[in-house]
Amino acid sequence: MDLDWRDILYPMGFIANFIFALRFAYQWFHSELKQKSIVDARFWQISLFGNFIMVCHTMAQLQFGVCVIQCWNGIISWRNLNLMRDPKNQARLSTVLALLFITSFVIISGFLIQSWLFYDGKFVWARAPTFFSDIPKDLPLYWHLLGILGVTLFACRFWVQWWRSEMHQKSHVGRTFWWISLIGGGLSAVYFINLADPVNFIGPGLGLIPYMRNLMLIKKHKTRVAQS
């Protein structure tokens, strides 16, 4: 089967997920040095770069849901960097909400334009690469329900983290983030293995060890603080 230009760009997704894995490898290494869980500005800078690459990938591959989520997560990455600045230089919450609205409008417009140009106006929600067309997609319903649960948890971890950061008015990553990452990542990894989707497996799959280790470091640090 002949490849079209979207299939040629498909490896961009691997690059994005490699960047996502790199941010947790960096965070894990930095935390081991300090012997406590640390998420600094570099983590969010790497995240923002990965979000941008993944938005480009999912826009090209016409994967609407993932594209919107990555766009929103990019705004959250930027917001965390913003909250690390002096309070006087932090943007208002209304500005963040406006950015979410504007970027969502841009994404929807991009999909509508592509639908008009390439698919006679038919909106494409989730295009599968043509070189995966022979892979069976008749998984039982419970696998898809499990996958939806895992992907939802995996995506909402940054929303929970953002909400807690807004409450503290500073970038805050605690145990809740790592637990949601571990559970959502585990379920997502199992689902995408069964779906034979290598791009979407890499992100949650490679992060499982750093997620577990951060929970261990948080517990270890609290025990050390309590003893002292």
Beta strands, then each sheet from edge to edge (+ up, - down):
end
